[in-house]
Amino acid sequence: MAVKNAMTNDFLHSAYGGESMAHMRYLIWGKMAEKEGFPNIGRLFEAIAYAEQVHASNHFKEIGGDTADATVVAGAVFGVGKTVDNLQGAIDGELHEVNQMYPVYLNAAEFQKEEGAKRSFHFALEAEKIHAELFKQAQDAAKAGKDMEFQKVYICPVCGHTVLNEAPDKCPVCGAKKDAYKAF
């Protein structure tokens, strides 16, 4: 069912645009990390790029309704630098979503009783908190000239929940089962 309220609809479009750009940016930055000798940081970028795709897909689904043109405004970091700098861009972007964007979007969806948008924004907000922390850990390692140490990154395909080394039995955000998680 399509969103009924214009404000929440605009927020879904903006979030879709931002998550789509983050997906592509992280794939590009992941390749740079690999080139600089940080294969696990590259894999972290790739995994979180997938989580951002999950968020974009959830937002796109909630927009629903008729196909129409829309101008999408979404802030983003552009360009490729050294991995440490790219990680700072990722941290800044994730913290913007956690501290500014998603709390406002979620509040509007709650106020306007847009349950699907509320769920989509909540899923993204919870995952972005984890992403910011993981990118900080990666940046700390890269600043020390080291790669991150982990076996795998697991992403929930329903909400984008992200965890290192082993998926939980049940996703703490959406309740998806362990075997649904995608491993990177």
C-alpha positions in Angstrom: 0.0 0.0 0.0 1.3 3.4 -0.9 2.2 6.0 1.7 -0.7 8.4 2.3 1.2 11.4 3.7 3.4 13.6 1.5 6.0 14.3 4.1 6.6 10.7 4.9 6.6 9.9 1.2 9.3 12.6 0.6 11.3 11.2 3.5 11.1 7.7 2.0 12.4 9.1 -1.3 15.2 10.9 0.4 16.2 7.8 2.4 16.0 5.6 -0.7 18.4 8.0 -2.5 20.8 8.2 0.4 20.9 4.5 0.9 21.4 3.9 -2.8 24.3 6.2 -2.9 25.8 4.7 0.2 25.6 1.3 -1.4 27.6 2.4 -4.4 30.0 4.5 -2.5 30.8 1.6 -0.1 31.4 -0.8 -3.0 33.9 1.7 -4.5 35.6 2.4 -1.2 35.8 -1.4 -0.6 37.8 -1.8 -3.7 40.1 1.0 -2.6 40.7 -0.6 0.8 41.6 -3.9 -1.0 44.1 -2.1 -3.2 45.7 -0.5 -0.1 46.2 -3.9 1.5 43.1 -4.0 3.8 41.1 -6.9 2.4 38.9 -7.3 5.5 38.1 -3.6 5.6 37.2 -4.0 1.9 34.9 -6.9 2.8 33.3 -4.9 5.6 32.5 -2.1 3.0 31.1 -4.7 0.7 28.9 -6.3 3.4 27.6 -2.9 4.6 27.0 -1.9 1.0 24.6 -4.9 0.9 22.9 -3.7 4.2 22.4 -0.3 2.6 20.8 -2.0 -0.4 18.5 -3.8 2.0 17.5 -0.4 3.4 17.0 1.2 0.0 14.9 -1.8 -1.1 12.7 -1.5 2.0 12.2 2.2 1.5 11.4 1.6 -2.2 8.8 -1.0 -1.3 7.1 1.3 1.2 6.9 4.1 -1.4 4.6 1.9 -3.4 1.8 3.4 -5.4 1.9 4.7 -9.0 5.2 5.1 -10.9 6.0 8.8 -11.0 9.0 11.1 -11.3 10.5 12.4 -8.1 13.3 14.7 -7.3 15.4 13.0 -4.6 17.6 15.1 -2.3 20.1 13.2 -0.3 23.3 14.4 1.2 26.4 12.3 0.5 30.2 12.3 0.5 31.6 12.2 -3.1 35.0 11.1 -4.2 37.6 8.5 -3.3 40.5 9.1 -1.0 42.7 6.9 1.2 40.9 4.2 3.2 41.3 6.1 6.5 39.6 9.1 4.9 36.9 7.0 3.2 36.2 5.5 6.6 35.8 8.9 8.1 33.3 9.7 5.3 31.4 6.5 6.1 31.4 7.3 9.9 30.1 10.8 9.2 27.4 9.6 6.9 26.3 6.9 9.3 26.3 9.2 12.3 24.2 11.8 10.3 21.6 9.0 9.7 21.7 8.0 13.4 21.6 11.4 14.9 19.8 13.6 12.4 18.0 11.9 9.6 16.3 8.7 10.8 15.1 10.0 14.1 13.2 12.8 12.3 11.9 10.4 9.6 10.8 7.9 12.1 9.1 10.5 14.2 7.1 11.8 11.2 6.1 8.2 10.2 4.9 7.6 13.7 3.0 10.8 13.9 1.4 10.2 10.5 0.6 6.6 11.3 2.6 5.2 8.4 3.4 1.8 9.8 5.4 0.5 6.8 7.6 3.6 6.7 8.0 3.4 10.5 9.2 -0.1 10.3 11.6 0.7 7.3 13.1 3.7 9.1 13.4 1.8 12.4 15.3 -1.1 10.7 17.7 1.3 9.0 18.3 3.3 12.1 19.2 0.3 14.2 21.6 -1.0 11.6 23.3 2.3 11.0 24.2 2.5 14.7 26.2 -0.7 14.2 27.7 0.4 10.9 29.1 3.6 12.5 30.8 1.6 15.2 32.2 -1.0 12.8 33.6 1.7 10.5 35.2 3.4 13.6 36.9 0.0 14.5 38.0 -0.3 10.9 39.4 3.2 10.9 41.3 2.6 14.1 42.9 -0.4 12.6 43.7 1.3 9.3 45.3 4.3 11.2 47.6 1.8 12.8 48.4 0.3 9.4 46.5 -2.9 10.1 43.5 -4.6 8.7 40.5 -5.6 10.8 40.5 -9.1 12.2 37.3 -11.1 11.8 36.2 -14.3 10.0 32.9 -13.1 8.4 30.4 -10.3 8.3 26.8 -11.3 8.6 24.0 -9.1 7.3 20.2 -9.7 7.9 18.5 -9.5 4.5 15.3 -8.2 6.1 16.6 -5.2 8.1 20.3 -4.9 7.5 21.4 -5.8 11.0 25.2 -6.4 10.9 27.4 -8.5 13.0 30.9 -9.9 12.9 32.0 -13.6 13.1 28.6 -15.3 13.8 25.0 -14.5 13.1 22.7 -14.6 16.1 20.0 -17.3 16.4 17.4 -14.6 15.8 17.9 -11.1 14.5 17.5 -8.7 17.4 15.9 -6.0 15.2 13.4 -7.9 13.0 13.4 -11.5 14.3 14.7 -13.1 11.1 16.3 -16.5 11.7 20.1 -17.2 11.7 20.0 -19.1 8.5 18.6 -16.1 6.6 21.7 -14.0 7.3 24.0 -13.4 4.3 27.7 -14.0 5.0 30.6 -11.9 3.5 
